[in-house]
């Protein structure tokens, strides 16, 4: 469905649509396609492949997340 939020349950979409404070503070209804979702995940430094992980892979997620954050901190430090 074009224009529909990606990866959200019907219940969450309904609650978000009815709660203007939620929409104003957390515009989840703005993620309407895979490109926007990918950009949002990158901006929030979420490691690639997290969607394929389960609770058993949490340590892998943490390791991946640390690598992403180290690169970001290094990039910032070098820009000073």
Secondary structure, 3 states (H helix, E strand, C coil): CCCCCCCCCHHHHHHHHHCHHHHHHCCHHHCCCHHHHHHHHHHCCCCCCHHHCCHHHHHHHHHHHHHHHHHHHHHHHHHC
